[in-house]
Amino acid sequence: MYKESRIRSLLLRIEEAIVLILDQTKQIKSSDDFLKTSHGMFILGGVCMQLIFIGESVKVISSTDPTYLKKYPDMPWNEIMGLP
């Protein structure tokens, strides 16, 4: 039961991170938009932190239940774990 609860919690937090990234970057049209202003750099730093969180969370899911990620073979799990 703990495994399922832990995985569910991590997946919800991953979803929240993705929503945050999408919300914070909706005005970004090109990579230069991150670099033009200090606000853009601040947003870039936040996005990087969220991507790191997502990658590390997938690693925890994998170690919590090594078979879980295999249920979804179309997802690029190794690439996600390597973020950023």
C-alpha positions as YAML, in Angstrom:
chain: A
units: angstrom
residues:
- id: 1
  name: MET
  ca: [0.00, 0.00, 0.00]
- id: 2
  name: TYR
  ca: [2.85, 2.39, 0.80]
- id: 3
  name: LYS
  ca: [4.34, 1.94, -2.67]
- id: 4
  name: GLU
  ca: [1.10, 2.86, -4.41]
- id: 5
  name: SER
  ca: [0.55, 5.87, -2.17]
- id: 6
  name: ARG
  ca: [4.13, 7.06, -2.68]
- id: 7
  name: ILE
  ca: [3.92, 6.69, -6.45]
- id: 8
  name: ARG
  ca: [0.53, 8.42, -6.60]
- id: 9
  name: SER
  ca: [1.87, 11.32, -4.55]
- id: 10
  name: LEU
  ca: [4.92, 11.68, -6.79]
- id: 11
  name: LEU
  ca: [2.81, 11.56, -9.95]
- id: 12
  name: LEU
  ca: [0.55, 14.30, -8.61]
- id: 13
  name: ARG
  ca: [3.56, 16.45, -7.76]
- id: 14
  name: ILE
  ca: [5.01, 15.81, -11.22]
- id: 15
  name: GLU
  ca: [1.72, 16.93, -12.76]
- id: 16
  name: GLU
  ca: [1.80, 20.09, -10.64]
- id: 17
  name: ALA
  ca: [5.36, 20.78, -11.78]
- id: 18
  name: ILE
  ca: [4.35, 20.41, -15.43]
- id: 19
  name: VAL
  ca: [1.38, 22.75, -14.97]
- id: 20
  name: LEU
  ca: [3.67, 25.28, -13.28]
- id: 21
  name: ILE
  ca: [6.18, 25.08, -16.14]
- id: 22
  name: LEU
  ca: [3.43, 25.56, -18.72]
- id: 23
  name: ASP
  ca: [1.97, 28.49, -16.82]
- id: 24
  name: GLN
  ca: [5.29, 30.24, -16.26]
- id: 25
  name: THR
  ca: [6.42, 29.83, -19.87]
- id: 26
  name: LYS
  ca: [3.23, 30.69, -21.74]
- id: 27
  name: GLN
  ca: [4.68, 34.08, -22.75]
- id: 28
  name: ILE
  ca: [7.99, 32.57, -23.90]
- id: 29
  name: LYS
  ca: [8.15, 32.39, -27.70]
- id: 30
  name: SER
  ca: [11.84, 31.52, -28.17]
- id: 31
  name: SER
  ca: [14.82, 30.55, -26.05]
- id: 32
  name: ASP
  ca: [16.07, 34.14, -26.37]
- id: 33
  name: ASP
  ca: [13.08, 35.29, -24.33]
- id: 34
  name: PHE
  ca: [14.65, 33.65, -21.29]
- id: 35
  name: LEU
  ca: [17.90, 35.53, -21.77]
- id: 36
  name: LYS
  ca: [16.70, 39.05, -22.59]
- id: 37
  name: THR
  ca: [15.67, 40.09, -19.09]
- id: 38
  name: SER
  ca: [16.39, 39.25, -15.49]
- id: 39
  name: HIS
  ca: [12.77, 38.10, -15.20]
- id: 40
  name: GLY
  ca: [13.33, 35.69, -18.09]
- id: 41
  name: MET
  ca: [16.42, 34.33, -16.37]
- id: 42
  name: PHE
  ca: [14.42, 33.93, -13.16]
- id: 43
  name: ILE
  ca: [11.77, 31.95, -15.06]
- id: 44
  name: LEU
  ca: [14.47, 29.81, -16.68]
- id: 45
  name: GLY
  ca: [15.92, 28.99, -13.27]
- id: 46
  name: GLY
  ca: [12.51, 27.95, -11.99]
- id: 47
  name: VAL
  ca: [11.86, 25.79, -15.04]
- id: 48
  name: CYS
  ca: [15.23, 24.08, -14.60]
- id: 49
  name: MET
  ca: [14.45, 23.33, -10.96]
- id: 50
  name: GLN
  ca: [11.08, 21.84, -11.90]
- id: 51
  name: LEU
  ca: [12.69, 19.68, -14.60]
- id: 52
  name: ILE
  ca: [15.24, 18.43, -12.08]
- id: 53
  name: PHE
  ca: [12.42, 17.64, -9.66]
- id: 54
  name: ILE
  ca: [10.54, 15.70, -12.36]
- id: 55
  name: GLY
  ca: [13.61, 13.66, -13.29]
- id: 56
  name: GLU
  ca: [14.44, 12.87, -9.68]
- id: 57
  name: SER
  ca: [10.83, 11.94, -8.94]
- id: 58
  name: VAL
  ca: [10.77, 9.46, -11.82]
- id: 59
  name: LYS
  ca: [13.95, 7.92, -10.40]
- id: 60
  name: VAL
  ca: [12.21, 7.52, -7.04]
- id: 61
  name: ILE
  ca: [9.21, 5.90, -8.73]
- id: 62
  name: SER
  ca: [11.56, 3.51, -10.50]
- id: 63
  name: SER
  ca: [13.32, 2.55, -7.28]
- id: 64
  name: THR
  ca: [10.04, 2.29, -5.34]
- id: 65
  name: ASP
  ca: [8.54, -0.12, -7.89]
- id: 66
  name: PRO
  ca: [10.89, -1.17, -10.70]
- id: 67
  name: THR
  ca: [7.97, -2.64, -12.67]
- id: 68
  name: TYR
  ca: [5.83, 0.51, -12.64]
- id: 69
  name: LEU
  ca: [7.55, 2.36, -15.48]
- id: 70
  name: LYS
  ca: [7.53, -0.77, -17.63]
- id: 71
  name: LYS
  ca: [3.73, -0.51, -17.74]
- id: 72
  name: TYR
  ca: [4.14, 2.60, -19.90]
- id: 73
  name: PRO
  ca: [6.79, 1.68, -22.50]
- id: 74
  name: ASP
  ca: [5.92, 4.58, -24.81]
- id: 75
  name: MET
  ca: [7.19, 7.11, -22.27]
- id: 76
  name: PRO
  ca: [10.86, 8.10, -22.63]
- id: 77
  name: TRP
  ca: [11.62, 7.35, -18.98]
- id: 78
  name: ASN
  ca: [15.41, 7.27, -19.36]
- id: 79
  name: GLU
  ca: [15.39, 10.69, -21.00]
- id: 80
  name: ILE
  ca: [13.09, 12.06, -18.31]
- id: 81
  name: MET
  ca: [15.37, 10.71, -15.59]
- id: 82
  name: GLY
  ca: [18.25, 12.46, -17.32]
- id: 83
  name: LEU
  ca: [16.61, 15.92, -17.16]
- id: 84
  name: PRO
  ca: [17.85, 18.53, -17.61]
...
